[in-house]
Amino acid sequence: MGVSAIKVGVIGLGAVGERLIKIMQERDDIVLAAFCDTSEDRLAHMAEAYEVTETYTDYEELLVKPEIDAVYVAVPPKYHEKIVLRAVETGKHILCEKPLANSVTEAKRMADAVNNSELVHAMHFPLNYQGGINRFEQLVQEGGYGEICRLNLKMHFPHWPRLWQQNDWVGKREQGGFVLEVGVHWIQLMQRVFGEITEVKSKLQFPEDPEACETGIIAEMKFADGAEVLIDGLSNIAGEEQLEFGVYGTEGTLMIRNWRELSAGKNGGALKPVNGEDTENKDLIGEFVKAVQGEPAQIYDFAAGYKAQVVLEALRDPAHDGWQKLEY
Ligand SMILES: NC(=O)c1ccc[n+]([C@@H]2O[C@H](COP(=O)([O-])OP(=O)(O)OC[C@H]3O[C@@H](n4cnc5c(N)ncnc54)[C@H](O)[C@@H]3O)[C@@H](O)[C@H]2O)c1
């Protein structure tokens, strides 16, 4: 353990919480200082597996511990706000799971609470840290694919919830669904690379069960410069999971398949794989530690989380069938 190791408390020890715990455990600039989960069984299991002795079922008790520098909040979306607002009050740096919140109103309160504070407020939007995605952004910015006129996001899931993420909320309308869980990653990436989304038009399909999440979405979005996005989402269908993000320019096409496989081609030619490894592949946790230690870092903060939430809510809960102008 290095002298400047930061002490992190983890709140929410589920499927995704454990993913980052594994990464944190490998680092010598982080001490896993405390765990919190409302499930006593899960808490006991994780405490034993990762040799953490400070354990709580109530996040309040963890947050008031003065020795804890930062918290990683990995509970389901509707609990993010109350935990994060209290973490701000107790002066903890925060790494929060996406989406930032479960509504724009909650997300705004969270973004306002950290605005002008000294605290680090980072989001876990992992796409941003993949070499292929950084290369993708570079290719767009170099302009070799011409003027970008169309983006297509396809999200097809034979199983929703996916087999690795079976829990009691991700298949429900209240705080689940693939638009929220998966769509938000791509919304944030689009905002990072292409700028502000100004208008959204969205139509969802739902099953009969009023509590179940969407099974389909057909949506369009517009950027300030006129480029348009088409979103085609379906779940509970035959075949393989298909996740594709295509960017169509006047000179060529860029494609990201299955989160990380980047390919590109000139119009009329073939799409060929592009190696993303030659761009710097920063890792989120390393960047978060740097930010907490006061060094420059590549993080996507609550302002980015809030902007993505504005689009997410317009897609998930459209006010009407037509174009909705977005206000940030
Ligand atoms: N960044 C990513 O790539 C990514 C991927 C999937 C999910 N997520 C996000 O991660 C978060 C967690 O998702 P998950 O799939 O791990 O969910 P999960 O249901 O597997 O785990 C959530 C855990 O939080 C605990 N919990 C619930 N309420 C709590 C509270 N008030 N205090 C303490 N613990 C509480 C539950 O007992 C559970 O163990 C969600 O916000 C989700 O949207 C992020």
The ligand as an ORCA input file, in Angstrom:
! r2SCAN-3c Opt
* xyz 0 1
  N     -21.297      1.156    -15.361
  C     -21.791      0.047    -15.889
  O     -21.294     -0.480    -16.885
  C     -23.014     -0.574    -15.266
  C     -23.548     -1.789    -15.749
  C     -24.703     -2.307    -15.138
  C     -25.283     -1.622    -14.065
  N     -24.757     -0.436    -13.631
  C     -25.343      0.340    -12.512
  O     -24.781     -0.142    -11.290
  C     -25.744     -0.018    -10.230
  C     -25.904     -1.385     -9.560
  O     -26.320     -2.344    -10.504
  P     -26.187     -3.900    -10.199
  O     -26.466     -4.604    -11.467
  O     -24.911     -4.181     -9.488
  O     -27.413     -4.103     -9.191
  P     -27.610     -5.250     -8.082
  O     -29.071     -5.279     -7.780
  O     -26.886     -6.500     -8.509
  O     -26.807     -4.698     -6.825
  C     -27.228     -3.619     -6.062
  C     -26.841     -3.888     -4.612
  O     -27.197     -2.735     -3.850
  C     -27.783     -3.174     -2.624
  N     -28.635     -2.077     -2.133
  C     -29.870     -1.707     -2.588
  N     -30.286     -0.622     -1.913
  C     -29.299     -0.281     -1.036
  C     -29.152      0.749     -0.083
  N     -30.099      1.675      0.101
  N     -28.013      0.781      0.655
  C     -27.049     -0.153      0.482
  N     -27.148     -1.176     -0.414
  C     -28.256     -1.224     -1.170
  C     -28.535     -4.451     -2.990
  O     -28.757     -5.275     -1.856
  C     -27.570     -5.087     -4.004
  O     -26.632     -5.952     -3.386
  C     -27.013      0.529    -10.887
  O     -27.051      1.917    -10.748
  C     -26.834      0.177    -12.362
  O     -27.536      1.051    -13.216
  C     -23.633      0.073    -14.204
*
